[in-house]
Amino acid sequence: MSTVAENTILVSEKAKVKVTQLMQDAHIANDPSYFLRVGVVGGGCSGLSYKLDFDNEIKPMDQVFEDNGVKVVTDLKSFLYLVNTELDFSDGLNGKGFYFNNPNASRSCGCGESFAV
């Protein structure tokens, strides 16, 4: 029986494949200093929006995680909204892109790009 780590950010297999592909496309896949930065910013139709980017600079209050072979970094304030959230990826007909399975969100908008707690 496997156990799921608590107080972390998770990465699904589909998200891992897409992150790896995007890092290769950006020619940073072989540079171990790069990672996926995940954050939460104000905005969107539900009040808060997710932000994803590649970065190679760790800031003093950053929280660092690794799941499924993907290094994920977030600032402390964003982590309070993202604790135990899973980053996933969909390439289906009903929408293509990254999305967050966030157990902390009390509601989210129809597009899935913003949420409220």
C-alpha positions in Angstrom: 0.0 0.0 0.0 1.4 3.4 -1.0 1.0 6.5 1.1 0.3 10.0 -0.2 2.5 12.7 1.2 0.6 15.5 3.0 1.2 19.2 2.7 2.7 19.0 -0.8 1.9 19.8 -4.4 1.3 16.8 -6.6 2.0 16.3 -10.3 0.0 13.8 -12.4 1.6 11.6 -15.0 0.0 13.6 -17.8 1.2 16.8 -16.3 4.7 15.4 -15.9 4.8 14.4 -19.6 3.6 17.9 -20.7 6.0 19.7 -18.4 8.9 17.6 -19.7 7.9 18.3 -23.3 7.7 22.1 -22.7 11.0 22.1 -20.9 12.6 20.3 -23.9 10.9 22.8 -26.3 12.4 25.7 -24.3 15.8 24.0 -24.3 16.0 23.9 -20.5 15.3 20.2 -19.9 19.0 19.3 -19.3 19.6 22.2 -16.9 18.9 21.0 -13.4 18.6 24.6 -12.1 15.2 25.0 -13.8 11.9 24.0 -12.2 8.2 24.6 -12.5 7.1 27.6 -10.5 3.4 27.5 -9.4 1.7 30.5 -7.9 -1.6 32.1 -7.0 -2.4 35.7 -8.0 -5.5 37.9 -7.5 -7.9 38.0 -10.4 -10.1 35.9 -12.5 -13.9 35.6 -12.3 -13.7 33.7 -8.9 -11.1 36.0 -7.2 -7.8 34.0 -7.5 -6.0 32.6 -10.5 -3.2 30.1 -11.0 0.1 31.0 -12.5 2.7 28.6 -14.0 6.1 29.3 -15.3 9.6 27.9 -15.6 12.2 29.5 -13.3 15.7 28.9 -12.0 15.9 31.2 -9.0 14.8 30.1 -5.5 13.7 32.9 -3.3 14.1 32.9 0.5 10.6 31.9 1.5 9.9 29.5 -1.4 8.5 26.1 -0.7 10.2 23.3 -2.7 8.6 20.0 -3.6 9.3 17.1 -6.0 6.6 14.8 -7.2 6.6 12.3 -10.1 10.1 13.5 -11.1 9.0 17.2 -11.4 10.5 19.9 -9.1 7.8 22.3 -8.1 8.4 25.6 -6.3 5.9 28.0 -4.9 6.1 31.1 -2.7 4.8 30.6 0.9 1.6 32.7 0.4 0.6 30.7 -2.7 1.3 27.5 -0.9 -1.3 28.3 1.7 -3.9 28.1 -1.2 -2.2 25.2 -3.0 -1.5 22.7 -0.2 -2.3 19.1 -1.4 -3.3 20.4 -4.8 -2.6 18.2 -7.9 -1.4 19.7 -11.1 -3.0 17.8 -14.0 -3.1 18.1 -17.8 -6.0 17.5 -20.2 -5.7 17.2 -24.0 -9.4 16.2 -24.5 -12.0 17.9 -26.6 -13.6 19.7 -23.7 -10.5 21.7 -23.0 -6.8 21.5 -23.4 -4.2 22.6 -20.9 -3.0 22.4 -17.3 -5.6 22.4 -14.5 -5.5 22.2 -10.7 -7.4 19.7 -8.6 -7.4 21.9 -5.5 -9.1 20.5 -2.4 -8.9 24.0 -0.8 -11.1 25.8 -3.4 -14.7 26.4 -2.3 -15.7 27.3 -5.8 -14.1 27.7 -9.3 -15.2 29.3 -12.5 -16.4 27.5 -15.5 -13.1 27.8 -17.3 -11.2 26.3 -14.3 -8.6 29.0 -14.3 -9.7 30.8 -11.2 -11.0 29.8 -7.8 -12.1 31.1 -4.4 -11.5 29.7 -0.9 
